[in-house]
């Protein structure tokens, strides 16, 4: 994901907007704020509104269709408001969408239930959805599993919607994300809460 953001920053148009779901880190591995890479940043981290970013993308596209819009969204968030992809396609908008397919609510695994089924979701064929929602779409879809796959996706022309399904490990999360979840669990459950039991939380790797 960090490779994607930095590559996009290097080749972005000067009028690019970045729409982000709540679980995506906004700081790269070097500590540089990725928000500075784009003219406008839209996020919902203050409210923790799952599913917010897909609708926010539609709103931003409607308000400024001449700009290039880039969405990073997790699979769990996407499933809440996925139908708005249909509206985006119907209006011929051309965003770049990176969908992080990590099998569920990774940020919630940092609160409680690291391996529990209630943090898992159905594994949709996300890259096929543009064709599902609009049969005659010219959108280009990619399933990315390697760095080469990502570079191939980033090399595609920017003349239509680009939908990139990025396959990631369910436990792959930057330390700031898991630290935030762990602290949230302490606030929710208190110092003697169930989060302190063995292997019930996704925690930062050491």
N, C-alpha and C positions, 0 to 999 in steps of 0.2 A: 504494500500500500504506500509506504514511504517512497519507494522507487517511482510509483505512478505519480504521486503529487509533485515530486521534484522534476520529473520529465515533463509533466504538463506545464509546470511553471516556466520551464525553459522555452517551450514552444507555444505559450498561450498568446492569444491576441491581447492587446492592451485593454480591452473592454471586457475581460473575462470575469465571471462571477462564480463563486464557489459556494454551493449549498451543501450543508453537512448535517448528518444525523447526530444524535446525542452521544453515540458511543465511539466516534472517530476522534483520535487524538489530533489536536491542532498544532502540535509541536513536533518537528522532525527529530531524527536521531541525533542531529548535531546541536539541538537546542534552538534552532532558528524557527521563528514563528512562521508557519505555513500561511497564516492569514495575510502576511505581507506579500505573498506571491500573487495575489489576485486583487482586483480593484474593489470588489465587494465580497464580504463574507456574511453568510446567513446561517445561523445555528440556533439550536433550542436547548443548549445545555443548562441554561438557567431554570428551565421549567421541566426538563426531563420528559418531554412530550414524545413518546414513541410513535412513529409514523408521521411525524410533523414534516419531515424534509421532502417527501414526495409531493405533497400539496404545496409546500413552499416553493419547490421547483416550478410547478405549474404557475403559481402566482408571479414569480420572478420572470418567467418566460413571457407571460402575458403583459407584464408591465414594461419589459425591455426586450422585445423579440430580436432586436438587432445585435444584441450581445451574445457572447458564447457562455453557456451555463454548464457547469460541471457539478454533478451530484455524487457524493459518496454516501452510501446507505447500507446498513446491515440487512440481512435477509429477514430477521424478525420484524424490524421496523417496516420494511418494504411490504410485508404481507398484510399489514394493517390498512394501508392505503394504496395498494397496488393498482386499483381500478383507475386511478388518475393517470396512469400511463396511457390508457385508452384515450383520454381527453388530450393529452400531450401529442399523441400521434394524429388524432383527428384534426388538430390545428396545424399540422406540419411543422411543429417545433423541432429543433435539432440540437438537443443537449447531448452531453457526454455523461453517461450514467455508469458508475462503478458500483456494482452490487457485491458486497462482501458475503460470500456463502460460507459461513462457518457452522452451519447446522443448528443455529439457535441463538439464544440470548447470552452471549459471552459475558457481557457486563453484569448480568444477573448471576452468573456462575461465581463472580467475585463477591457477591453478597452471601449467597447460600445455595447449596445444591449443585456443586461443581459437576457431578456426574448424573444428576437426577433427570428423569424424563420430563419433568415439568419445565425444564429449560431447553428442551429440544423442540424443533418444529418440523413440519413436513418439508421434504426436500423437493421443491418445485424445479421444473426445467426452465429456469429463469431466462436463459438466453433465447428461448423460443417464444417468450411472451410478446415481443413486438409483432410477430406474425399472427399470434393468437388474437391480439386486440385490433390489428388492422392487416388484413390479408395482403393488400397491395403495397405495404410499406416498403420503402427503400432503406430502412434502418439496417445497419450492419451490427451483427451480434458476434461476440467472442466468448469462449470459455477459456479462462486463463489459469494454468496450473504451474507454469515455469516462468522464469525471467524472459526467456525467448518469446513465449506466448504473449507476455505483456508488451514487449517491444513491437511485436507484430501488430498488436491492437493499437498501440500508440502511433504507429506509422500509417494508419488508415486515413484517407482524406476526411476533412471536417465539413463535408457538404451535406450531411444527413445525420440523423440520430446515430450515436455510437453507444451500444449497450455491452458492457463488459462484465461478465460474471466471473469473479475472482474466487477460486476455491482455496479456502484456508482452513487450518487446523482449528477445532473448536476452542482450544486453549491458547491460541496465539494472540496475545494482547500485550501492548506496551505497558511498562511498569506504572506510568501515571494513571492508566485506566484501571488496572487491578488495585492499585493503592487507593484510588477514589472509591471503588466498590467496597473494599475492605473497611474503610473508614465509615462509609454509609451504613454498613452492617453493624458496626459498633454503635452508631447513633440509633439505629432501629431496634436492636436487640439488647443493648447494654453490655457491660463487661462480663456477665455470666451467661450470655446468650449462646445458642447452639452453633454459631459460626466458629467457635473455638474448638469444636470437636475435630477429630482427625479427618483430613481430606474432604471436608465439607465446603471449602472455599477454594476458588482459583486465586492463587497468590503470585506475586512477582517472582520470577525465576532469580536464583542467586548464583 
